[in-house]
């Protein structure tokens, strides 16, 4: 389970170092084989373990080819899906085309989302976080739209 926001660096070769706390779980679940693709909704990348990607890929393949939005979703996620392997130092090479697509530079944020990671440009992540907090704390928010979470 991937949790937390991690400020990391993208090196000059386009690699990120996966924080040590996640590495053993990745090794156990997918022997370091991962998939990186575009997020169809936000300007970030999604990083999946191979097992989770195969399940997601099956879901994508089952979508209708006759529905334009389904085709768009499949085109974005499947066409950009790239297999990457975590090396012995815990690094992943993020393909250049994907780095460009998500506007990644040296400072990035690796965001745990349960079964996946999101990889964000750090400035964009910080801006989005402020926007999200402003919306969630707004008096105009219809609380009926939010789930009733107990914590």
C-alpha positions in Angstrom: 0.0 0.0 0.0 1.5 3.3 -1.1 0.8 6.2 1.2 2.2 9.7 1.7 3.7 12.6 -0.2 7.4 12.3 -0.9 9.6 15.2 -2.2 12.2 13.6 -4.4 14.5 14.6 -7.2 14.6 13.7 -10.9 18.2 13.2 -11.8 19.9 14.4 -15.0 19.2 11.0 -16.7 15.5 11.2 -15.9 15.5 8.7 -13.0 13.7 8.9 -9.6 14.7 7.1 -6.5 11.8 5.2 -5.0 11.8 5.9 -1.2 13.2 2.9 0.7 10.0 2.4 2.6 8.3 1.2 -0.6 11.0 -0.8 -2.2 10.6 -4.2 -0.5 6.8 -4.1 -1.2 7.5 -3.4 -4.8 10.1 -6.2 -5.0 7.6 -8.7 -3.4 4.6 -7.7 -5.5 6.1 -7.4 -8.9 9.8 -8.2 -8.8 10.5 -4.5 -9.6 8.5 -4.4 -12.9 6.4 -1.3 -13.0 4.3 0.7 -15.5 4.4 4.4 -16.0 1.7 6.2 -17.9 -0.2 9.5 -18.2 -2.9 10.4 -15.8 -5.9 11.2 -18.0 -7.4 13.7 -15.6 -4.4 15.5 -14.0 -1.1 16.8 -15.3 0.9 14.0 -13.6 2.1 10.5 -14.3 0.7 7.3 -12.8 3.1 4.5 -11.7 1.6 1.0 -11.2 3.1 -2.2 -10.1 2.8 -4.7 -13.0 0.1 -6.7 -11.3 -2.1 -3.7 -10.6 -1.5 -2.4 -14.1 -2.6 -5.7 -15.7 -5.9 -5.4 -13.8 -6.3 -1.8 -14.9 -5.3 -2.6 -18.5 -8.0 -5.4 -18.6 -10.6 -2.8 -17.4 -9.4 -0.4 -20.1 -9.6 -3.1 -22.8 -13.2 -3.9 -21.8 -14.3 -0.3 -22.5 -16.3 0.2 -25.7 -14.5 1.3 -28.8 -17.7 2.9 -30.1 -17.9 5.5 -27.3 -15.6 8.5 -28.0 -14.7 9.1 -24.3 -13.8 5.5 -23.8 -11.5 5.6 -26.9 -9.9 8.7 -25.6 -9.3 7.2 -22.2 -7.8 4.1 -23.7 -5.7 6.1 -26.1 -4.1 8.2 -23.3 -3.5 5.4 -20.8 -2.6 2.5 -23.1 -0.5 4.4 -25.7 1.7 6.0 -23.0 2.1 2.9 -20.8 5.7 2.1 -20.6 7.3 -0.8 -18.7 10.1 0.2 -16.4 12.2 -1.8 -13.9 13.4 -0.5 -10.6 17.1 -1.0 -10.5 19.2 -2.4 -7.6 19.5 1.2 -6.2 15.7 1.6 -6.2 15.6 4.0 -9.2 13.1 4.2 -12.0 13.9 5.7 -15.4 11.0 7.9 -16.4 10.8 8.1 -20.2 11.5 11.6 -21.7 8.1 11.9 -23.5 6.3 11.2 -20.2 8.5 13.7 -18.3 7.6 16.3 -20.9 3.9 15.5 -20.8 3.8 16.0 -17.0 6.1 19.0 -17.0 8.6 17.3 -14.7 11.8 19.0 -13.7 14.3 18.3 -11.0 11.9 18.7 -8.0 9.1 16.2 -8.1 6.5 14.8 -5.7 5.8 11.0 -5.5 2.3 10.7 -4.1 1.1 7.4 -2.7 -2.5 6.7 -3.8 -3.0 3.2 -2.3 -2.2 0.8 -5.2 -0.5 3.5 -7.4 1.8 6.5 -7.2 1.3 9.8 -8.9 4.4 11.7 -10.0 4.0 15.5 -10.0 6.0 18.5 -10.8 6.5 19.8 -7.2 5.3 23.4 -7.9 2.1 22.1 -9.6 1.5 19.6 -6.7 1.8 22.4 -4.1 -0.5 24.7 -6.1 -3.1 21.9 -6.5 -2.9 21.0 -2.8 -3.7 24.7 -1.9 -6.6 24.7 -4.3 -8.0 21.4 -2.9 -7.8 22.6 0.6 -9.5 25.9 -0.3 -12.4 24.0 -2.0 -12.8 21.5 0.9 -12.8 24.2 3.5 -15.2 26.5 1.6 -18.5 27.5 3.2 -20.1 27.0 -0.2 -19.2 23.4 -0.4 -22.2 21.0 -0.4 -21.1 18.5 2.2 -23.7 16.0 0.8 -21.3 15.5 -2.1 -18.5 14.2 0.3 -18.4 10.7 1.8 -19.0 10.4 5.5 -15.6 9.4 6.7 -14.9 8.5 10.3 -11.5 9.6 11.7 
